[in-house]
Amino acid sequence: MNLATAQSATRSREISVRKIIGAKRSGLITHFISESLLLSFTGLLFALVAVQLLLPFFNGITEKSVRLDFTNPVFVTGVFVITVICGLLAGCYPAFLLSSFKPVVALKGDTSAALSGSTFRKVLTVVQFVTSIVLITGSIIIYKQIRFISNKNLGFKKENVILLNRNGNLDKNYTAFKMICFKPLLSKT
């Protein structure tokens, strides 16, 4: 949205020529929204490729096995809906702003009409930078927390821990089992 409104000054002549040729406002709005949706789906494609490429690195850091499940209809539908909503939100304001240009004013070179939404653009820019700073800071904090957790001394050696399920026969003979298994360990200390 921010980029489209920033380009409005340069695209005002294009829109004016289209209007003079006979393009209707609804056609222009449809054109700008479809451009925005195409850009959103292109961004989705790049994002999915980036996630697929970076997922092994993430799984290595977190010692987990996270994967994208493209067979899950909830995941696919959610990604599709979010992409469409983002495309529509990013395209609506520029579409209505750009399609409202007056052809005569824009062709004369008066870009003040194109800059009428400059306050809104400034707000969008601030929101964009704040969001970027929050996401980058959050990513750094999460990365440091994961590193801290994976390197933290637990106070015992995980390799020397035995976990037993005390069901069935083991529960009845637990004391004897403990003496047989752990007597060599206890005598070394």
N, CA, C and O of each residue as an XYZ file, in Angstrom:
756
protein
N       0.834     -1.190      0.000
C       0.000      0.000      0.000
C       0.875      1.249      0.000
O       0.614      2.207     -0.727
N       1.902      1.219      0.817
C       2.797      2.370      0.924
C       3.529      2.608     -0.391
O       3.648      3.749     -0.838
N       4.016      1.549     -1.006
C       4.730      1.702     -2.271
C       3.807      2.186     -3.382
O       4.204      3.012     -4.204
N       2.581      1.679     -3.414
C       1.643      2.079     -4.465
C       1.255      3.543     -4.331
O       1.155      4.247     -5.336
N       1.033      4.015     -3.110
C       0.694      5.427     -2.948
C       1.902      6.314     -3.199
O       1.752      7.444     -3.664
N       3.104      5.819     -2.898
C       4.304      6.599     -3.182
C       4.532      6.724     -4.688
O       5.076      7.726     -5.154
N       4.125      5.724     -5.439
C       4.271      5.763     -6.892
C       3.128      6.506     -7.577
O       3.116      6.642     -8.800
N       2.183      6.979     -6.797
C       0.997      7.605     -7.393
C       1.353      8.822     -8.231
O       0.683      9.098     -9.226
N       2.391      9.553     -7.852
C       2.789     10.728     -8.629
C       3.274     10.327    -10.009
O       2.985     11.011    -10.991
N       4.004      9.233    -10.096
C       4.508      8.802    -11.393
C       3.446      8.085    -12.212
O       3.502      8.098    -13.442
N       2.494      7.470    -11.559
C       1.454      6.739    -12.285
C       0.255      7.611    -12.622
O      -0.656      7.159    -13.315
N       0.237      8.843    -12.149
C      -0.932      9.698    -12.393
C      -1.136      9.954    -13.878
O      -2.275     10.020    -14.339
N      -0.056     10.100    -14.632
C      -0.194     10.327    -16.080
C      -0.730      9.081    -16.775
O      -1.562      9.176    -17.678
N      -0.254      7.923    -16.354
C      -0.754      6.674    -16.932
C      -2.258      6.539    -16.705
O      -3.006      6.181    -17.615
N      -2.679      6.826    -15.500
C      -4.102      6.717    -15.162
C      -4.907      7.753    -15.939
O      -6.012      7.468    -16.401
N      -4.355      8.943    -16.081
C      -5.051     10.002    -16.822
C      -5.241      9.606    -18.280
O      -6.316      9.808    -18.845
N      -4.205      9.046    -18.888
C      -4.322      8.608    -20.280
C      -5.363      7.504    -20.405
O      -6.154      7.497    -21.348
N      -5.364      6.579    -19.464
C      -6.378      5.509    -19.491
C      -7.784      6.085    -19.364
O      -8.704      5.647    -20.055
N      -7.947      7.066    -18.483
C      -9.272      7.688    -18.323
C      -9.692      8.420    -19.595
O     -10.856      8.350    -19.992
N      -8.763      9.116    -20.234
C      -9.086      9.838    -21.456
C      -9.467      8.861    -22.569
O     -10.364      9.144    -23.363
N      -8.795      7.723    -22.628
C      -9.111      6.714    -23.636
C     -10.496      6.112    -23.381
O     -11.140      5.622    -24.309
N     -10.948      6.147    -22.145
C     -12.289      5.640    -21.863
C     -12.378      4.629    -20.743
O     -13.423      4.004    -20.562
N     -11.318      4.453    -19.994
C     -11.361      3.501    -18.888
C     -12.270      4.030    -17.784
O     -12.231      5.212    -17.441
N     -13.071      3.153    -17.246
C     -13.975      3.534    -16.158
C     -13.244      3.389    -14.824
O     -12.255      2.664    -14.715
N     -13.743      4.081    -13.830
C     -13.107      4.045    -12.500
C     -13.135      2.627    -11.939
O     -12.162      2.181    -11.330
N     -14.248      1.913    -12.140
C     -14.337      0.546    -11.616
C     -13.297     -0.359    -12.272
O     -12.744     -1.244    -11.619
N     -13.029     -0.142    -13.563
C     -11.997     -0.924    -14.245
C     -10.611     -0.638    -13.707
O      -9.786     -1.541    -13.569
N     -10.360      0.636    -13.404
C      -9.070      1.000    -12.823
C      -8.901      0.390    -11.430
O      -7.832     -0.114    -11.085
N      -9.968      0.446    -10.640
C      -9.909     -0.142     -9.289
C      -9.641     -1.639     -9.384
O      -8.811     -2.174     -8.649
N     -10.343     -2.312    -10.290
C     -10.124     -3.750    -10.483
C      -8.686     -4.022    -10.910
O      -8.068     -4.982    -10.450
N      -8.162     -3.186    -11.780
C      -6.785     -3.348    -12.252
C      -5.788     -3.227    -11.094
O      -4.889     -4.057    -10.963
N      -5.943     -2.204    -10.262
C      -4.998     -2.001     -9.159
C      -5.125     -3.081     -8.090
O      -4.122     -3.511     -7.520
N      -6.345     -3.518     -7.815
C      -6.515     -4.588     -6.821
C      -5.942     -5.900     -7.358
O      -5.325     -6.657     -6.608
N      -6.141     -6.174     -8.650
C      -5.571     -7.410     -9.208
C      -4.044     -7.339     -9.227
O      -3.384     -8.356     -9.018
N      -3.471     -6.165     -9.473
C      -2.009     -5.997     -9.361
C      -1.538     -6.315     -7.944
O      -0.540     -7.008     -7.748
N      -2.270     -5.802     -6.969
C      -1.910     -6.025     -5.570
C      -2.031     -7.502     -5.200
O      -1.177     -8.038     -4.492
N      -3.092     -8.165     -5.679
C      -3.250     -9.595     -5.404
C      -2.139    -10.410     -6.065
O      -1.630    -11.365     -5.477
N      -1.770    -10.035     -7.276
C      -0.670    -10.727     -7.957
C       0.631    -10.550     -7.177
O       1.405    -11.496     -7.029
N       0.866     -9.346     -6.683
C       2.062     -9.091     -5.882
C       2.026     -9.891     -4.575
O       3.057    -10.399     -4.135
N       0.855    -10.006     -3.958
C       0.730    -10.789     -2.716
C       1.012    -12.262     -2.958
O       1.709    -12.897     -2.166
N       0.480    -12.812     -4.042
C       0.720    -14.223     -4.322
C       2.168    -14.479     -4.738
O       2.707    -15.551     -4.463
N       2.800    -13.511     -5.394
C       4.225    -13.633     -5.707
C       5.038    -13.623     -4.412
O       5.977    -14.402     -4.252
N       4.667    -12.734     -3.495
C       5.324    -12.702     -2.187
C       5.123    -14.001     -1.420
O       6.038    -14.480     -0.750
N       3.917    -14.574     -1.520
C       3.645    -15.860     -0.870
C       4.543    -16.946     -1.431
O       5.082    -17.759     -0.681
N       4.705    -16.965     -2.734
C       5.557    -17.968     -3.365
C       7.002    -17.835     -2.870
O       7.632    -18.830     -2.511
N       7.522    -16.609     -2.854
C       8.880    -16.393     -2.347
C       8.993    -16.766     -0.870
O      10.001    -17.330     -0.445
N       7.965    -16.453     -0.091
C       7.989    -16.778      1.344
C       8.004    -18.285      1.570
O       8.750    -18.778      2.416
N       7.184    -19.020      0.820
C       7.154    -20.475      0.984
C       8.481    -21.111      0.580
O       8.945    -22.052      1.224
N       9.091    -20.599     -0.485
C      10.401    -21.119     -0.893
C      11.445    -20.813      0.181
O      12.264    -21.669      0.514
N      11.417    -19.593      0.723
C      12.378    -19.218      1.773
C      12.189    -20.070      3.022
O      13.166    -20.497      3.636
N      10.945    -20.317      3.399
C      10.677    -21.141      4.586
C      11.169    -22.566      4.356
O      11.780    -23.163      5.243
N      10.906    -23.115      3.170
C      11.367    -24.474      2.877
C      12.894    -24.565      2.930
O      13.445    -25.558      3.406
N      13.569    -23.531      2.440
C      15.027    -23.547      2.446
C      15.614    -23.338      3.841
O      16.661    -23.900      4.164
N      14.944    -22.530      4.672
C      15.480    -22.203      5.998
C      14.985    -23.138      7.099
O      15.502    -23.097      8.216
N      13.998    -23.975      6.806
C      13.446    -24.866      7.829
C      14.465    -25.861      8.375
O      14.460    -26.097      9.583
N      15.332    -26.456      7.570
C      16.348    -27.346      8.161
C      17.266    -26.619      9.138
O      17.631    -27.180     10.171
N      17.645    -25.383      8.829
C      18.470    -24.593      9.737
C      17.726    -24.343     11.048
O      18.302    -24.483     12.128
N      16.447    -23.974     10.954
C      15.629    -23.738     12.147
C      15.487    -25.021     12.963
O      15.608    -24.991     14.187
N      15.234    -26.142     12.298
C      15.108    -27.418     13.009
C      16.417    -27.803     13.689
O      16.408    -28.413     14.758
N      17.542    -27.448     13.070
C      18.831    -27.727     13.692
C      19.058    -26.897     14.940
O      19.617    -27.389     15.921
N      18.631    -25.644     14.914
C      18.813    -24.772     16.081
C      17.902    -25.206     17.226
O      18.339    -25.281     18.375
N      16.650    -25.489     16.919
C      15.683    -25.800     17.976
C      15.626    -27.275     18.332
O      14.955    -27.662     19.289
N      16.334    -28.104     17.559
C      16.306    -29.554     17.762
C      14.883    -30.092     17.705
O      14.508    -30.971     18.480
N      14.103    -29.559     16.785
C      12.729    -29.992     16.553
C      12.612    -30.492     15.126
O      13.569    -30.435     14.355
N      11.444    -30.976     14.785
C      11.192    -31.442     13.423
C       9.933    -30.757     12.898
O       8.875    -31.376     12.779
N      10.066    -29.474     12.588
C       8.949    -28.698     12.069
C       8.958    -28.811     10.550
O      10.022    -28.778      9.931
N       7.781    -28.944      9.948
C       7.700    -29.007      8.493
C       6.395    -28.373      8.041
O       5.431    -28.289      8.802
N       6.381    -27.932      6.801
C       5.156    -27.387      6.210
C       4.336    -28.548      5.667
O       4.844    -29.389      4.925
N       3.064    -28.584      6.047
C       2.197    -29.667      5.614
C       1.228    -29.136      4.563
O       0.180    -28.582      4.896
N       1.584    -29.308      3.291
C       0.750    -28.806      2.209
C      -0.465    -29.693      1.955
O      -1.327    -29.349      1.146
N      -0.538    -30.830      2.641
C      -1.716    -31.694      2.501
C      -2.797    -31.338      3.505
O      -3.922    -31.829      3.403
N      -2.475    -30.493      4.471
C      -3.443    -30.079      5.489
C      -4.333    -28.984      4.902
O      -3.839    -27.902      4.587
N      -5.638    -29.242      4.746
C      -6.517    -28.237      4.135
C      -6.654    -26.970      4.982
O      -6.874    -25.889      4.435
N      -6.529    -27.084      6.289
C      -6.618    -25.897      7.148
C      -5.431    -24.977      6.889
O      -5.600    -23.761      6.798
N      -4.233    -25.542      6.770
C      -3.036    -24.749      6.494
C      -3.137    -24.073      5.133
O      -2.892    -22.873      5.014
N      -3.496    -24.841      4.107
C      -3.568    -24.295      2.743
C      -4.639    -23.213      2.657
O      -4.410    -22.160      2.062
N      -5.804    -23.464      3.245
C      -6.885    -22.471      3.226
C      -6.483    -21.223      4.002
O      -6.735    -20.105      3.551
N      -5.862    -21.402      5.160
C      -5.433    -20.255      5.967
C      -4.424    -19.387      5.242
O      -4.531    -18.161      5.260
N      -3.440    -20.016      4.601
C      -2.428    -19.264      3.858
C      -3.081    -18.524      2.692
O      -2.762    -17.364      2.429
N      -3.995    -19.200      1.997
C      -4.678    -18.578      0.858
C      -5.523    -17.381      1.309
O      -5.478    -16.320      0.688
N      -6.284    -17.552      2.380
C      -7.150    -16.470      2.877
C      -6.316    -15.284      3.353
O      -6.643    -14.138      3.044
N      -5.255    -15.542      4.094
C      -4.395    -14.454      4.574
C      -3.768    -13.699      3.399
O      -3.663    -12.473      3.435
N      -3.355    -14.420      2.368
C      -2.760    -13.772      1.192
C      -3.785    -12.907      0.469
O      -3.469    -11.794      0.049
N      -5.000    -13.406      0.320
C      -6.052    -12.625     -0.348
C      -6.396    -11.385      0.470
O      -6.534    -10.296     -0.088
N      -6.535    -11.536      1.784
C      -6.864    -10.387      2.641
C      -5.754     -9.339      2.578
O      -6.031     -8.145      2.467
N      -4.491     -9.785      2.648
C      -3.371     -8.840      2.552
C      -3.366     -8.142      1.198
O      -3.133     -6.935      1.124
N      -3.620     -8.881      0.137
C      -3.658     -8.281     -1.194
C      -4.769     -7.263     -1.329
O      -4.577     -6.197     -1.914
N      -5.943     -7.593     -0.784
C      -7.068     -6.647     -0.853
C      -6.812     -5.406     -0.007
O      -7.077     -4.286     -0.443
N      -6.297     -5.607      1.201
C      -6.010     -4.453      2.055
C      -4.921     -3.566      1.457
O      -5.000     -2.339      1.527
N      -3.911     -4.194      0.873
C      -2.824     -3.415      0.289
C      -3.250     -2.718     -0.996
O      -2.653     -1.713     -1.380
N      -4.268     -3.235     -1.660
C      -4.668     -2.668     -2.936
C      -5.838     -1.716     -2.899
O      -6.006     -0.926     -3.827
N      -6.653     -1.759     -1.865
C      -7.876     -0.949     -1.848
C      -7.590      0.551     -1.797
O      -8.087      1.303     -2.636
N      -6.814      0.983     -0.845
C      -6.568      2.426     -0.712
C      -5.880      3.002     -1.939
O      -6.335      4.017     -2.466
N      -4.787      2.385     -2.418
C      -4.170      2.935     -3.637
C      -5.121      2.899     -4.834
O      -5.104      3.812     -5.661
N      -5.944      1.868     -4.937
C      -6.865      1.778     -6.069
C      -7.851      2.934     -6.054
O      -8.088      3.566     -7.083
N      -8.423      3.209     -4.896
C      -9.388      4.309     -4.811
C      -8.699      5.670     -4.947
O      -9.258      6.596     -5.536
N      -7.486      5.789     -4.400
C      -6.752      7.049     -4.516
C      -6.333      7.317     -5.960
O      -6.550      8.410     -6.481
N      -5.737      6.322     -6.599
C      -5.231      6.511     -7.949
C      -6.351      6.657     -8.977
O      -6.203      7.385     -9.958
N      -7.462      5.973     -8.756
C      -8.550      6.068     -9.735
C      -9.335      7.368     -9.598
O     -10.160      7.678    -10.457
N      -9.098      8.128     -8.541
C      -9.830      9.382     -8.352
C      -9.112     10.592     -8.953
O      -9.617     11.711     -8.869
N      -7.932     10.376     -9.562
C      -7.214     11.493    -10.187
C      -8.048     12.120    -11.296
O      -8.758     11.429    -12.027
N      -7.951     13.411    -11.405
C      -8.596     14.138    -12.501
C      -7.601     14.184    -13.655
O      -6.485     14.671    -13.471
N      -7.969     13.692    -14.838
C      -7.021     13.592    -15.946
C      -6.388     14.919    -16.340
O      -5.187     14.967    -16.610
N      -7.159     15.988    -16.379
C      -6.631     17.281    -16.832
C      -5.559     17.779    -15.871
O      -4.509     18.256    -16.302
N      -5.819     17.670    -14.570
C      -4.868     18.153    -13.552
C      -3.597     17.326    -13.582
O      -2.499     17.878    -13.505
N      -3.728     16.005    -13.692
C      -2.552     15.136    -13.673
C      -1.707     15.328    -14.920
O      -0.479     15.298    -14.838
N      -2.339     15.525    -16.081
C      -1.573     15.701    -17.318
C      -0.850     17.044    -17.377
O       0.160     17.175    -18.069
N      -1.356     18.033    -16.664
C      -0.674     19.327    -16.606
C       0.597     19.248    -15.758
O       1.435     20.148    -15.801
N       0.735     18.163    -14.985
C       1.939     18.005    -14.173
C       1.739     18.424    -12.735
O       2.706     18.467    -11.974
N       0.526     18.733    -12.338
C       0.255     19.118    -10.950
C       0.146     17.840    -10.125
O      -0.861     17.135    -10.189
N       1.174     17.550     -9.361
C       1.190     16.317     -8.565
C       0.679     16.543     -7.152
O       0.796     15.651     -6.312
N       0.124     17.695     -6.871
C      -0.395     17.919     -5.520
C      -1.571     16.992     -5.239
O      -1.797     16.585     -4.099
N      -2.324     16.662     -6.301
C      -3.423     15.702     -6.116
C      -2.873     14.325     -5.770
O      -3.466     13.584     -4.986
N      -1.732     13.995     -6.365
C      -1.118     12.698     -6.081
C      -0.555     12.652     -4.670
O      -0.466     11.583     -4.067
N      -0.177     13.799     -4.149
C       0.436     13.840     -2.819
C      -0.571     14.149     -1.724
O      -0.184     14.405     -0.583
N      -1.857     14.129     -2.052
C      -2.860     14.477     -1.045
C      -2.899     13.474      0.104
O      -3.338     13.813      1.204
N      -2.450     12.260     -0.133
C      -2.449     11.253      0.925
C      -1.119     11.149      1.620
O      -0.796     10.099      2.175
N      -0.330     12.217      1.607
C       1.022     12.130      2.166
C       1.015     11.875      3.666
O       1.912     11.202      4.173
N       0.029     12.394      4.389
C      -0.052     12.134      5.833
C      -0.293     10.650      6.077
O       0.323     10.042      6.953
N      -1.191     10.081      5.293
C      -1.468      8.654      5.429
C      -0.228      7.827      5.099
O       0.055      6.830      5.763
N       0.510      8.248      4.067
C       1.744      7.550      3.711
C       2.775      7.646      4.820
O       3.487      6.680      5.090
N       2.862      8.809      5.469
C       3.818      8.969      6.575
C       3.448      8.042      7.730
O       4.319      7.422      8.341
N       2.159      7.953      8.024
C       1.702      7.044      9.085
C       2.033      5.606      8.708
O       2.510      4.839      9.543
N       1.782      5.237      7.453
C       2.100      3.880      7.000
C       3.598      3.591      7.111
O       3.995      2.492      7.498
N       4.418      4.573      6.773
C       5.867      4.388      6.860
C       6.305      4.175      8.307
O       7.128      3.303      8.586
N       5.763      4.961      9.216
C       6.097      4.807     10.633
C       5.655      3.436     11.137
O       6.408      2.752     11.830
N       4.435      3.038     10.786
C       3.931      1.725     11.207
C       4.808      0.615     10.631
O       5.094     -0.372     11.309
N       5.230      0.780      9.385
C       6.080     -0.205      8.738
C       7.424     -0.328      9.456
O       7.895     -1.441      9.689
N       8.042      0.788      9.804
C       9.323      0.741     10.498
C       9.174      0.188     11.917
O      10.018     -0.587     12.365
N       8.132      0.567     12.615
C       7.915      0.048     13.969
C       7.700     -1.461     13.924
O       8.253     -2.197     14.742
N       6.895     -1.918     12.968
C       6.654     -3.355     12.832
C       7.952     -4.086     12.512
O       8.217     -5.151     13.070
N       8.755     -3.529     11.627
C      10.042     -4.156     11.292
C      10.956     -4.236     12.506
O      11.589     -5.265     12.744
N      11.026     -3.162     13.267
C      11.881     -3.146     14.460
C      11.404     -4.168     15.481
O      12.217     -4.880     16.069
N      10.094     -4.248     15.699
C       9.538     -5.216     16.659
C       9.832     -6.641     16.201
O      10.240     -7.474     17.010
N       9.630     -6.935     14.912
C       9.882     -8.288     14.415
C      11.358     -8.661     14.468
O      11.697     -9.788     14.830
N      12.231     -7.737     14.115
C      13.667     -8.022     14.170
C      14.119     -8.220     15.609
O      14.867     -9.151     15.904
N      13.668     -7.346     16.506
C      14.017     -7.481     17.926
C      13.479     -8.793     18.492
O      14.184     -9.495     19.217
N      12.239     -9.120     18.164
C      11.654    -10.384     18.631
C      12.419    -11.583     18.117
O      12.620    -12.550     18.851
N      12.850    -11.538     16.861
C      13.621    -12.642     16.295
C      14.956    -12.804     17.012
O      15.379    -13.925     17.296
N      15.612    -11.699     17.302
C      16.893    -11.762     18.010
C      16.699    -12.325     19.417
O      17.488    -13.156     19.867
N      15.652    -11.877     20.110
C      15.388    -12.369     21.469
C      15.083    -13.860     21.448
O      15.600    -14.609     22.276
N      14.243    -14.301     20.503
C      13.904    -15.729     20.416
C      15.154    -16.548     20.099
O      15.352    -17.615     20.679
N      15.996    -16.067     19.189
C      17.223    -16.778     18.848
C      18.125    -16.904     20.074
O      18.674    -17.974     20.336
N      18.279    -15.814     20.824
C      19.130    -15.855     22.021
C      18.548    -16.782     23.086
O      19.298    -17.476     23.773
N      17.237    -16.804     23.230
C      16.608    -17.697     24.203
C      16.815    -19.161     23.814
O      17.091    -20.001     24.670
N      16.681    -19.460     22.533
C      16.898    -20.839     22.081
C      18.341    -21.251     22.316
O      18.600    -22.367     22.768
N      19.290    -20.360     22.013
C      20.696    -20.653     22.266
C      20.962    -20.842     23.764
O      21.721    -21.729     24.154
N      20.340    -20.009     24.596
C      20.519    -20.109     26.037
C      19.994    -21.449     26.548
O      20.652    -22.121     27.342
N      18.818    -21.824     26.092
C      18.216    -23.078     26.551
C      19.048    -24.272     26.109
O      19.230    -25.217     26.876
N      19.558    -24.240     24.876
C      20.319    -25.392     24.391
C      21.705    -25.480     25.031
O      22.281    -26.567     25.066
N      22.255    -24.388     25.534
C      23.586    -24.394     26.139
C      23.568    -24.326     27.665
O      24.633    -24.369     28.280
N      22.417    -24.223     28.288
C      22.310    -24.078     29.743
C      22.710    -25.368     30.442
O      22.303    -26.457     30.039
N      23.511    -25.233     31.493
C      23.895    -26.366     32.315
C      22.698    -26.763     33.168
O      22.209    -25.966     33.969
N      22.228    -27.991     32.998
C      21.047    -28.457     33.720
C      21.349    -28.905     35.148
O      20.425    -29.108     35.936
N      22.600    -29.060     35.487
C      22.966    -29.495     36.830
C      23.142    -31.003     36.917
O      23.480    -31.523     37.981
N      22.920    -31.707     35.829
C      23.141    -33.141     35.770
C      23.453    -33.504     34.321
O      23.198    -32.728     33.400
N      24.010    -34.702     34.142
C      24.332    -35.161     32.795
C      23.148    -35.956     32.264
O      22.735    -36.955     32.853
N      22.623    -35.502     31.162
C      21.447    -36.162     30.589
C      21.750    -37.602     30.174
O      20.853    -38.445     30.153
N      22.988    -37.880     29.850
C      23.361    -39.224     29.416
C      23.276    -40.230     30.569
O      23.112    -41.425     30.323
N      23.384    -39.771     31.820
C      23.382    -40.658     32.977
C      22.015    -40.784     33.637
O      21.925    -41.229     34.781
N      20.979    -40.411     32.958
C      19.639    -40.483     33.517
C      18.907    -41.641     32.862
O      18.914    -41.793     31.641
N      18.275    -42.456     33.700
C      17.472    -43.570     33.200
C      16.035    -43.315     33.611
O      15.755    -43.036     34.777
N      15.144    -43.408     32.674
C      13.724    -43.212     32.940
C      13.040    -44.555     32.803
O      13.084    -45.183     31.745
N      12.404    -44.993     33.889
C      11.737    -46.296     33.892
C      10.255    -46.110     34.149
O       9.837    -45.264     34.939
N       9.492    -46.906     33.474
C       8.054    -46.922     33.695
C       7.768    -47.933     34.793
O       8.085    -49.113     34.641
N       7.178    -47.496     35.890
C       6.989    -48.366     37.046
C       5.650    -49.081     37.001
O       4.931    -49.102     38.000
N       5.303    -49.661     35.878
C       4.058    -50.422     35.754
C       4.368    -51.911     35.741
O       5.476    -52.323     35.398
N       3.397    -52.698     36.110
C       3.531    -54.154     36.004
C       4.497    -54.739     37.010
O       4.494    -54.359     38.181
N       5.337    -55.677     36.547
C       6.247    -56.420     37.414
C       7.340    -55.549     38.010
O       7.803    -55.812     39.119
N       7.748    -54.542     37.309
C       8.806    -53.676     37.816
C       8.357    -52.973     39.088
O       9.165    -52.769     39.994
N       7.097    -52.604     39.174
C       6.585    -51.911     40.353
C       6.626    -52.825     41.583
O       6.915    -52.376     42.692
N       6.338    -54.087     41.374
C       6.345    -55.033     42.498
C       7.765    -55.321     42.988
O       7.983    -55.515     44.184
N       8.723    -55.348     42.071
C      10.097    -55.706     42.402
C      11.045    -54.519     42.258
O      12.218    -54.709     41.937
N      10.569    -53.319     42.485
C      11.367    -52.128     42.229
C      12.604    -52.066     43.125
O      13.680    -51.695     42.656
N      12.474    -52.418     44.393
C      13.619    -52.341     45.306
C      14.713    -53.304     44.887
O      15.890    -52.943     44.892
N      14.344    -54.525     44.525
C      15.338    -55.510     44.081
C      15.982    -55.043     42.768
O      17.194    -55.161     42.585
N      15.168    -54.521     41.875
C      15.683    -54.032     40.590
C      16.681    -52.892     40.811
O      17.727    -52.831     40.163
N      16.342    -52.003     41.727
C      17.213    -50.862     42.018
C      18.540    -51.345     42.588
O      19.593    -50.821     42.223
N      18.511    -52.324     43.468
C      19.749    -52.820     44.076
C      20.627    -53.535     43.051
O      21.850    -53.407     43.080
N      20.000    -54.288     42.145
C      20.781    -55.029     41.144
C      21.395    -54.069     40.122
O      22.570    -54.184     39.777
N      20.600    -53.141     39.654
C      21.070    -52.252     38.577
C      22.014    -51.172     39.065
O      22.987    -50.842     38.387
N      21.740    -50.625     40.224
C      22.481    -49.453     40.649
C      23.554    -49.747     41.691
O      24.274    -48.832     42.091
N      23.686    -51.007     42.148
C      24.701    -51.343     43.132
C      26.113    -51.079     42.592
O      26.945    -50.550     43.329
N      26.416    -51.433     41.317
C      27.763    -51.114     40.809
C      28.034    -49.616     40.776
O      29.160    -49.186     41.030
N      27.036    -48.830     40.471
C      27.210    -47.372     40.430
C      27.414    -46.809     41.827
O      28.238    -45.916     42.027
N      26.667    -47.329     42.793
C      26.757    -46.825     44.153
C      28.071    -47.218     44.820
O      28.575    -46.473     45.661
N      28.640    -48.374     44.464
C      29.886    -48.810     45.098
C      31.088    -48.015     44.588
O      32.109    -47.949     45.271
N      30.985    -47.403     43.384
C      32.099    -46.611     42.838
C      32.244    -45.266     43.541
O      33.326    -44.680     43.531
N      31.182    -44.775     44.142
C      31.246    -43.448     44.755
C      31.776    -43.473     46.145
O      31.885    -42.426     46.783
